[in-house]
């Protein structure tokens, strides 16, 4: 049975510590492609927040789902990027779909938060100061999101 086409609506979640160190993960299907957590909606009815906590858990093992200790640390930045889908990944979308809408979130975690990668999606991770993280990101929209982090952080404390 063929896989259904991806929905061209996704999230980008900048996971960071109180010291503004950003978690970057390396894609398994692209050499030296570092990024924040990203992922498409599973259904049109799925909210961006649901997509965000699902993707964070699937890709890193970090639990920010409702009822978890970090649930209140997932913040919707109320920003969206619309970008052209890279040609190498267009086959995952319905014919003629060329653009994706990406909704931005931030997730503050303690500095000692363990990361458990999904090996079919990612092969490595690193924590970098936000400016260095921006320089390491392959995607321009991801780099910009890292640079926006101080604007949205505002010194929030962890529970």
Backbone as ProteinMPNN parsed JSONL, in Angstrom:
{"seq_chain_A": "XXXXXXXXXXXXXXXXXXXXXXXXXXXXXXXXXXXXXXXXXXXXXXXXXXXXXXXXXXXXXXXXXXXXXXXXXXXXXXXXXXXXXXXXXXXXXXXXXXXXXXXXXXXXXXXXXXXXXXXXXXXXXXXXXXXXXXXXXXXXXXXXXXXXXXXXXXXXXXX", "coords_chain_A": {"N_chain_A": [[0.842, -1.187, 0.0], [0.677, 2.158, -0.944], [2.299, 4.983, 0.596], [0.49, 7.692, 2.092], [0.246, 11.021, 0.709], [2.28, 13.682, 1.974], [1.094, 16.281, 4.1], [1.172, 19.674, 3.29], [1.707, 21.343, 5.538], [3.421, 22.218, 8.331], [5.454, 21.981, 11.357], [8.025, 23.775, 13.083], [10.136, 23.336, 15.694], [11.955, 24.976, 18.017], [14.036, 23.778, 20.236], [15.309, 24.517, 23.36], [17.618, 25.491, 25.994], [17.569, 27.185, 29.247], [19.852, 28.767, 29.063], [19.907, 29.453, 26.457], [20.907, 27.582, 24.67], [20.644, 25.634, 21.821], [19.022, 22.747, 20.618], [20.128, 20.796, 18.019], [19.49, 18.481, 15.435], [20.7, 15.834, 13.401], [19.847, 14.963, 10.177], [18.991, 11.725, 8.939], [18.776, 11.16, 6.255], [20.259, 12.948, 4.778], [23.394, 14.257, 4.173], [25.239, 16.005, 6.579], [23.113, 17.735, 7.358], [21.782, 19.704, 9.49], [19.249, 20.441, 11.844], [16.385, 21.869, 13.579], [13.688, 20.319, 15.431], [11.309, 19.175, 13.167], [8.276, 18.701, 11.312], [5.468, 17.36, 9.541], [1.889, 17.836, 9.632], [-0.166, 15.089, 10.609], [-2.805, 14.74, 9.926], [-5.323, 16.847, 8.433], [-6.971, 17.826, 10.416], [-5.432, 17.803, 12.68], [-4.026, 19.9, 15.111], [-1.584, 22.589, 15.021], [-0.188, 22.695, 17.434], [-0.585, 20.094, 18.44], [0.786, 18.682, 16.477], [3.341, 19.681, 16.964], [4.018, 18.77, 19.65], [3.837, 16.028, 19.211], [5.772, 15.538, 17.195], [8.125, 16.411, 18.512], [8.305, 14.501, 20.559], [8.454, 12.091, 19.033], [10.843, 12.487, 17.561], [12.872, 13.16, 19.389], [12.367, 12.058, 21.875], [11.724, 13.681, 23.956], [9.304, 14.729, 26.175], [6.636, 16.748, 25.809], [4.006, 16.655, 25.791], [0.477, 17.176, 26.535], [-0.128, 17.244, 30.019], [2.401, 16.404, 30.712], [5.571, 17.093, 32.358], [6.821, 19.131, 30.962], [4.876, 20.352, 29.455], [3.835, 22.968, 29.712], [5.908, 24.434, 28.767], [6.072, 24.553, 26.057], [5.827, 26.832, 23.56], [3.864, 28.704, 21.41], [4.911, 30.581, 18.794], [3.458, 32.12, 17.137], [4.09, 32.6, 14.477], [4.637, 32.108, 10.993], [6.256, 30.494, 8.302], [6.419, 30.453, 4.793], [7.596, 28.387, 2.392], [9.434, 27.214, -0.486], [9.307, 23.827, -1.278], [12.052, 21.679, -1.067], [13.423, 20.265, -4.027], [14.324, 17.569, -3.797], [12.613, 16.422, -1.974], [10.041, 16.691, -2.873], [8.566, 14.598, -3.991], [7.237, 13.408, -1.932], [4.923, 14.747, -1.558], [1.641, 15.662, -2.802], [1.088, 15.683, -6.371], [2.11, 18.678, -7.954], [2.218, 20.202, -5.643], [4.119, 22.65, -4.293], [4.9, 24.319, -2.245], [5.3, 24.782, 1.301], [3.777, 25.414, 4.438], [5.049, 26.496, 7.406], [4.834, 26.367, 10.85], [5.917, 28.063, 13.754], [7.41, 27.144, 16.869], [8.644, 27.306, 20.248], [10.486, 25.441, 22.654], [11.317, 25.231, 25.888], [13.695, 23.543, 27.794], [15.197, 21.772, 30.602], [18.764, 22.038, 31.139], [19.977, 19.568, 31.34], [18.486, 17.737, 29.934], [17.704, 14.585, 28.655], [18.26, 13.198, 25.392], [16.762, 11.192, 23.003], [17.144, 9.901, 20.057], [15.234, 9.193, 17.078], [16.298, 6.667, 15.183], [15.757, 6.131, 12.47], [15.212, 8.568, 11.438], [17.086, 10.492, 12.395], [20.598, 10.899, 13.052], [22.426, 12.0, 14.834], [23.018, 14.436, 17.443], [23.348, 17.782, 18.755], [24.044, 20.362, 21.138], [24.005, 23.786, 20.86], [25.102, 27.211, 21.33], [22.68, 29.747, 20.599], [23.307, 31.47, 18.376], [25.407, 30.121, 17.085], [24.049, 27.801, 16.509], [22.242, 28.749, 14.614], [24.019, 29.302, 12.526], [24.775, 26.718, 11.88], [22.535, 25.494, 10.848], [20.925, 24.023, 8.058], [18.646, 24.907, 6.716], [17.368, 28.053, 5.772], [15.069, 29.186, 7.009], [15.025, 27.854, 9.437], [17.43, 28.697, 10.54], [16.854, 31.427, 10.863], [14.801, 31.209, 12.765], [16.237, 30.274, 14.993], [17.758, 32.55, 15.521], [15.747, 34.254, 16.334], [15.146, 33.411, 18.845], [16.002, 34.765, 21.372], [14.17, 36.869, 21.446], [11.726, 35.651, 21.956], [12.167, 34.22, 24.258], [12.456, 35.633, 26.798], [13.283, 35.245, 29.464], [11.846, 33.197, 30.814], [11.115, 30.936, 33.444], [11.825, 27.546, 34.373], [9.615, 24.961, 35.599]], "CA_chain_A": [[0.0, 0.0, 0.0], [1.518, 3.359, -0.992], [2.152, 5.941, 1.693], [-0.272, 8.885, 1.697], [1.057, 12.222, 0.504], [2.456, 14.552, 3.136], [0.314, 17.523, 4.131], [2.15, 20.761, 3.232], [1.604, 22.183, 6.728], [4.352, 21.594, 9.264], [5.946, 22.77, 12.485], [9.438, 23.833, 13.406], [10.202, 23.547, 17.138], [13.292, 25.304, 18.503], [14.198, 23.28, 21.603], [16.425, 25.282, 23.926], [17.808, 25.532, 27.443], [17.5, 28.56, 29.758], [21.058, 29.479, 28.618], [19.713, 29.658, 25.013], [21.552, 26.568, 23.842], [19.626, 25.057, 20.946], [19.218, 21.371, 20.187], [20.073, 20.517, 16.581], [19.553, 17.064, 15.128], [21.222, 15.587, 12.048], [18.964, 14.09, 9.387], [19.568, 10.462, 8.469], [18.703, 11.062, 4.789], [20.984, 14.048, 4.131], [24.695, 14.494, 4.8], [25.514, 17.277, 7.234], [21.897, 18.546, 7.362], [21.402, 19.92, 10.881], [17.989, 21.168, 11.933], [15.546, 21.712, 14.759], [12.605, 19.363, 15.199], [10.335, 19.593, 12.161], [7.409, 17.625, 10.887], [4.18, 17.716, 8.951], [0.659, 17.347, 10.254], [-0.594, 13.755, 10.18], [-4.127, 14.938, 9.333], [-5.686, 18.271, 8.383], [-7.625, 18.183, 11.674], [-4.441, 17.914, 13.751], [-3.603, 21.285, 15.324], [-0.13, 22.764, 14.985], [0.332, 22.328, 18.754], [-0.54, 18.632, 18.495], [1.892, 18.27, 15.613], [4.593, 20.042, 17.639], [4.396, 17.858, 20.734], [4.019, 14.69, 18.65], [7.073, 15.481, 16.512], [9.191, 16.504, 19.524], [8.414, 13.195, 21.218], [8.897, 11.089, 18.062], [12.202, 12.716, 17.069], [13.872, 13.353, 20.447], [11.991, 11.408, 23.122], [11.383, 14.704, 24.949], [7.847, 14.715, 26.323], [5.976, 18.02, 26.116], [2.583, 16.416, 25.557], [-0.38, 17.613, 27.637], [0.01, 16.451, 31.235], [3.814, 16.14, 31.015], [6.254, 18.146, 33.127], [7.236, 20.219, 30.066], [3.736, 20.795, 28.634], [3.69, 24.429, 29.768], [7.106, 25.067, 28.208], [5.928, 24.644, 24.601], [5.25, 28.144, 23.273], [3.529, 29.018, 20.022], [5.467, 31.895, 18.483], [2.49, 32.816, 16.28], [4.782, 32.964, 13.236], [4.664, 31.08, 9.968], [7.073, 30.659, 7.101], [5.995, 29.719, 3.609], [8.807, 28.202, 1.598], [9.391, 26.23, -1.56], [9.779, 22.51, -0.866], [13.247, 21.279, -1.801], [13.093, 19.275, -5.063], [14.617, 16.188, -3.386], [11.547, 15.909, -1.108], [8.716, 16.973, -3.456], [7.848, 13.349, -4.286], [6.453, 13.044, -0.751], [3.706, 15.571, -1.574], [0.767, 15.465, -3.967], [1.584, 16.355, -7.575], [1.839, 20.104, -8.053], [2.466, 20.907, -4.378], [5.474, 23.215, -4.355], [5.193, 25.136, -1.064], [4.907, 24.3, 2.62], [3.592, 26.417, 5.489], [5.726, 26.016, 8.61], [4.424, 27.115, 12.04], [7.054, 28.053, 14.666], [7.261, 26.976, 18.318], [9.835, 27.158, 21.071], [10.321, 24.559, 23.801], [12.406, 25.354, 26.855], [13.929, 22.323, 28.563], [16.372, 21.864, 31.474], [20.024, 21.815, 30.413], [20.391, 18.164, 31.401], [17.43, 16.921, 29.33], [18.219, 13.542, 27.767], [17.742, 13.153, 24.023], [16.725, 9.841, 22.447], [16.801, 10.1, 18.657], [14.632, 8.153, 16.251], [17.4, 6.399, 14.255], [15.38, 6.147, 11.053], [15.107, 9.973, 11.027], [18.238, 11.313, 12.786], [21.773, 10.112, 13.427], [23.263, 12.666, 15.832], [22.487, 15.701, 17.948], [24.289, 18.658, 19.442], [23.516, 21.581, 21.759], [24.872, 24.906, 20.487], [24.553, 28.546, 21.589], [21.709, 30.001, 19.526], [23.905, 32.049, 17.164], [26.136, 29.034, 16.413], [23.025, 26.903, 15.971], [21.744, 29.374, 13.383], [25.039, 29.115, 11.492], [24.871, 25.298, 11.535], [21.294, 25.03, 10.211], [20.879, 23.988, 6.598], [17.482, 25.66, 6.255], [17.351, 29.475, 6.144], [13.986, 29.492, 7.953], [15.446, 27.319, 10.728], [18.452, 29.614, 11.043], [16.156, 32.627, 11.315], [14.083, 30.875, 14.002], [17.233, 30.254, 16.076], [18.121, 33.936, 15.831], [14.597, 34.881, 16.996], [14.968, 32.836, 20.175], [16.014, 35.718, 22.5], [12.947, 37.68, 21.409], [10.602, 34.882, 22.494], [12.542, 33.58, 25.51], [12.009, 36.566, 27.844], [13.659, 34.831, 30.801], [10.899, 32.306, 31.487], [11.774, 29.927, 34.287], [11.275, 26.198, 34.314], [8.926, 24.579, 36.844]], "C_chain_A": [[0.884, 1.246, 0.0], [1.242, 4.279, 0.196], [1.335, 7.127, 1.21], [0.68, 10.076, 1.516], [1.142, 13.023, 1.795], [1.573, 15.791, 2.982], [1.316, 18.673, 4.151], [1.933, 21.818, 4.322], [2.442, 21.502, 7.801], [4.677, 22.524, 10.423], [7.468, 22.751, 12.476], [9.477, 24.172, 14.889], [11.653, 23.774, 17.531], [13.341, 24.882, 19.972], [15.443, 23.939, 22.173], [16.455, 25.182, 25.443], [17.618, 26.977, 27.924], [18.709, 29.414, 29.346], [21.035, 29.75, 27.111], [20.632, 28.782, 24.166], [20.447, 25.834, 23.104], [20.009, 23.63, 20.566], [19.079, 21.304, 18.671], [20.238, 19.022, 16.391], [19.932, 16.887, 13.655], [20.34, 14.581, 11.333], [19.699, 12.838, 8.926], [19.638, 10.406, 6.948], [19.423, 12.192, 4.059], [22.292, 14.29, 4.885], [24.796, 15.906, 5.35], [24.322, 18.246, 7.191], [21.413, 18.617, 8.798], [20.154, 20.786, 10.927], [17.398, 21.043, 13.326], [14.524, 20.634, 14.453], [11.642, 19.959, 14.181], [9.436, 18.409, 11.841], [6.067, 18.126, 10.421], [3.031, 17.199, 9.804], [0.379, 15.942, 9.737], [-1.952, 13.803, 9.492], [-4.402, 16.435, 9.293], [-6.312, 18.734, 9.692], [-6.64, 18.344, 12.828], [-4.017, 19.379, 13.885], [-2.079, 21.372, 15.211], [0.483, 22.389, 16.331], [0.432, 20.814, 18.894], [0.611, 18.098, 17.638], [3.219, 18.53, 16.309], [4.942, 19.038, 18.728], [4.585, 16.432, 20.244], [5.405, 14.558, 18.023], [8.237, 15.566, 17.498], [9.397, 15.142, 20.172], [8.96, 12.133, 20.266], [10.381, 11.244, 17.715], [13.26, 12.771, 18.16], [13.587, 12.581, 21.73], [11.654, 12.391, 24.235], [9.864, 14.839, 24.981], [7.321, 16.086, 26.744], [4.48, 17.909, 25.831], [1.767, 16.921, 26.747], [-0.257, 16.658, 28.828], [1.443, 16.142, 31.61], [4.411, 17.316, 31.78], [6.629, 19.349, 32.26], [6.096, 20.792, 29.229], [3.605, 22.315, 28.594], [4.884, 25.168, 29.174], [7.09, 25.133, 26.68], [5.181, 25.928, 24.289], [5.078, 28.36, 21.775], [4.01, 30.436, 19.743], [4.543, 32.713, 17.577], [3.156, 33.363, 15.005], [4.713, 31.789, 12.272], [5.603, 31.49, 8.846], [6.405, 29.891, 5.978], [7.226, 29.609, 2.732], [8.583, 27.149, 0.524], [9.996, 24.916, -1.053], [10.985, 22.139, -1.722], [12.891, 20.178, -2.803], [13.303, 17.824, -4.609], [13.521, 15.581, -2.539], [10.142, 16.136, -1.68], [7.91, 15.705, -3.743], [6.977, 12.887, -3.114], [5.092, 13.748, -0.707], [2.892, 15.268, -2.831], [1.352, 16.19, -5.182], [1.166, 17.824, -7.601], [2.055, 20.887, -6.77], [3.925, 21.352, -4.373], [5.878, 23.95, -3.086], [4.641, 24.498, 0.204], [4.739, 25.505, 3.544], [4.096, 25.811, 6.786], [5.374, 26.931, 9.775], [5.516, 26.954, 13.101], [6.646, 27.965, 16.138], [8.637, 27.013, 18.96], [9.503, 26.222, 22.224], [11.534, 24.699, 24.691], [12.479, 24.089, 27.691], [15.107, 22.553, 29.513], [17.641, 21.497, 30.708], [20.478, 20.363, 30.426], [19.346, 17.219, 30.79], [18.029, 15.861, 28.406], [17.522, 13.581, 26.404], [17.851, 11.714, 23.531], [16.217, 9.945, 21.012], [16.075, 8.898, 18.056], [15.645, 7.845, 15.15], [17.019, 6.377, 12.779], [15.301, 7.58, 10.527], [16.376, 10.783, 11.276], [19.374, 10.456, 13.32], [22.622, 10.73, 14.528], [22.553, 13.911, 16.32], [23.603, 16.493, 18.611], [23.519, 19.842, 20.032], [24.499, 22.698, 21.436], [24.264, 26.216, 20.967], [23.743, 28.992, 20.365], [22.314, 30.601, 18.261], [24.684, 30.991, 16.38], [25.153, 28.027, 15.815], [22.491, 27.454, 14.65], [22.737, 29.171, 12.238], [25.108, 27.668, 11.007], [23.651, 24.78, 10.786], [21.398, 25.078, 8.696], [19.792, 24.913, 6.066], [17.543, 27.123, 6.699], [16.236, 29.818, 7.142], [14.315, 28.966, 9.345], [16.498, 28.229, 11.35], [17.815, 30.889, 11.597], [15.42, 32.376, 12.627], [15.046, 30.832, 15.187], [17.6, 31.672, 16.498], [16.984, 34.699, 16.514], [14.446, 34.441, 18.443], [15.021, 33.86, 21.312], [14.749, 36.579, 22.577], [11.779, 36.968, 22.092], [10.896, 34.273, 23.861], [12.069, 34.381, 26.717], [12.23, 36.039, 29.262], [12.677, 33.941, 31.542], [11.658, 31.271, 32.307], [11.06, 28.588, 34.132], [10.58, 25.881, 35.629], [9.862, 23.877, 37.804]], "O_chain_A": [[1.754, 1.378, 0.86], [0.13, 4.346, 0.72], [1.458, 7.536, 0.055], [1.766, 10.121, 2.095], [0.209, 13.043, 2.598], [1.342, 16.275, 1.874], [2.239, 18.649, 4.966], [1.971, 23.02, 4.059], [2.201, 20.344, 8.142], [4.247, 23.676, 10.47], [8.1, 21.841, 11.94], [8.915, 25.185, 15.305], [12.486, 22.878, 17.397], [12.765, 25.54, 20.839], [16.505, 23.924, 21.55], [15.463, 24.838, 26.085], [17.517, 27.892, 27.107], [18.609, 30.639, 29.285], [22.024, 30.222, 26.549], [21.076, 29.182, 23.089], [19.435, 25.458, 23.696], [21.16, 23.344, 20.237], [18.057, 21.698, 18.109], [21.02, 18.375, 17.088], [19.543, 17.674, 12.792], [20.114, 13.477, 11.828], [20.877, 12.887, 8.571], [20.469, 9.683, 6.398], [19.226, 12.379, 2.859], [22.286, 14.503, 6.097], [24.476, 16.878, 4.666], [24.511, 19.448, 7.007], [20.724, 17.717, 9.276], [20.011, 21.738, 10.159], [17.839, 20.233, 14.141], [14.493, 20.097, 13.346], [11.212, 21.104, 14.316], [9.801, 17.257, 12.075], [5.591, 19.178, 10.848], [3.18, 16.26, 10.585], [0.65, 15.634, 8.576], [-2.227, 13.012, 8.589], [-3.787, 17.204, 10.032], [-6.201, 19.908, 10.047], [-6.972, 18.954, 13.844], [-3.687, 20.024, 12.891], [-1.379, 20.363, 15.294], [1.572, 21.817, 16.367], [1.427, 20.304, 19.41], [1.318, 17.173, 18.038], [4.124, 17.697, 16.254], [6.05, 18.503, 18.735], [5.402, 15.694, 20.795], [6.124, 13.592, 18.282], [9.235, 14.864, 17.333], [10.53, 14.683, 20.318], [9.834, 11.355, 20.647], [11.095, 10.249, 17.588], [14.425, 12.465, 17.903], [14.464, 12.459, 22.585], [11.329, 11.974, 25.347], [9.223, 15.036, 23.949], [7.529, 16.528, 27.874], [3.783, 18.909, 25.656], [2.303, 17.076, 27.844], [-0.279, 15.437, 28.672], [1.695, 15.665, 32.717], [3.824, 18.397, 31.838], [6.743, 20.464, 32.768], [6.336, 21.642, 28.372], [3.295, 22.882, 27.547], [4.871, 26.396, 29.086], [7.996, 25.706, 26.076], [4.034, 26.1, 24.702], [6.016, 28.217, 20.99], [3.563, 31.384, 20.389], [4.828, 33.876, 17.288], [2.819, 34.447, 14.529], [4.73, 30.628, 12.681], [5.723, 32.664, 8.497], [5.882, 28.797, 6.193], [7.83, 30.618, 2.37], [7.679, 26.318, 0.61], [11.078, 24.912, -0.467], [10.951, 22.264, -2.947], [12.143, 19.258, -2.47], [12.536, 16.943, -4.998], [13.474, 14.361, -2.38], [9.154, 15.803, -1.026], [6.68, 15.749, -3.736], [6.078, 12.065, -3.294], [4.222, 13.386, 0.085], [3.399, 14.692, -3.794], [2.037, 17.201, -5.03], [0.019, 18.165, -7.309], [2.073, 22.117, -6.799], [4.841, 20.533, -4.441], [7.066, 24.185, -2.862], [3.648, 23.771, 0.176], [5.471, 26.489, 3.439], [3.634, 24.753, 7.214], [5.591, 28.141, 9.7], [5.995, 25.844, 13.33], [5.695, 28.604, 16.587], [9.655, 26.783, 18.308], [8.375, 26.21, 22.715], [12.645, 24.334, 24.306], [11.475, 23.619, 28.227], [15.932, 23.433, 29.264], [17.592, 20.734, 29.743], [21.293, 19.971, 29.591], [19.332, 16.028, 31.102], [18.774, 16.189, 27.483], [16.353, 13.949, 26.294], [18.91, 11.094, 23.633], [15.014, 10.062, 20.776], [16.275, 7.754, 18.466], [15.842, 8.672, 14.26], [17.878, 6.585, 11.922], [15.319, 7.796, 9.315], [16.72, 11.657, 10.48], [19.15, 9.426, 13.956], [23.465, 10.042, 15.104], [21.606, 14.387, 15.694], [24.649, 15.955, 18.974], [22.49, 20.263, 19.503], [25.693, 22.574, 21.708], [23.04, 26.34, 21.013], [24.084, 28.651, 19.232], [21.868, 30.268, 17.163], [24.629, 30.965, 15.151], [25.398, 27.47, 14.746], [22.311, 26.71, 13.686], [22.334, 28.898, 11.107], [25.459, 27.416, 9.854], [23.724, 23.729, 10.15], [21.894, 26.048, 8.124], [19.998, 25.619, 5.079], [17.747, 27.399, 7.881], [16.438, 30.651, 8.026], [13.919, 29.576, 10.338], [16.46, 28.498, 12.551], [18.192, 31.368, 12.666], [15.416, 33.237, 13.507], [14.707, 31.304, 16.273], [17.736, 31.959, 17.687], [17.234, 35.69, 17.201], [13.684, 35.05, 19.193], [14.137, 33.828, 22.168], [14.32, 36.965, 23.665], [10.943, 37.608, 22.73], [9.971, 33.851, 24.555], [11.354, 33.852, 27.569], [11.453, 36.349, 30.164], [12.668, 33.926, 32.773], [12.717, 30.794, 31.899], [9.874, 28.515, 33.81], [10.913, 26.462, 36.662], [9.449, 23.488, 38.896]]}, "name": "protein", "num_of_chains": 1, "seq": "XXXXXXXXXXXXXXXXXXXXXXXXXXXXXXXXXXXXXXXXXXXXXXXXXXXXXXXXXXXXXXXXXXXXXXXXXXXXXXXXXXXXXXXXXXXXXXXXXXXXXXXXXXXXXXXXXXXXXXXXXXXXXXXXXXXXXXXXXXXXXXXXXXXXXXXXXXXXXXX"}
